[in-house]
Amino acid sequence: MKNQITIFTILLMSGIILSGITMHEPKNNDSLDLQTIMRLISADMQIINEGIYTENYELIEQGAAAINEHPPLSDETRSFLKKTLGNRMQAFGQYDKLVHDTADSLKVAAKDGNMESILEKYQIIQKGCVSCHTSFRNEIIQARQSVE
């Protein structure tokens, strides 16, 4: 079992490195496009997932902190989203706030070693991400394709 975990961890980290995403995210003052931020958050969720399955609270804390502290959207991306979503931009922002606030709570739960709370917070983040994608992803993709 221990060998399986080691192999899984090596494969996971290799995949992350080969895909161009590292555990060292850009500095907070560097703004990014939406797709890059989503990829970083996905990688952070995988780190949290690995931490949950191995009961490695430091990994969970690291992933949660990275989600909460990811770089801001670039001005160009923010303008594109406002134009695309219009008055629905507020709902987009509410999903973002939910994910950030819950990631911060997840980080605290990891520091406390509270697995029950970790699992609860992790599920809220997952639901927030998927709900946002369900609400906006196709619309954003279509708008992006029409300007390319």
Beta strands, then each sheet from edge to edge (+ up, - down):
end
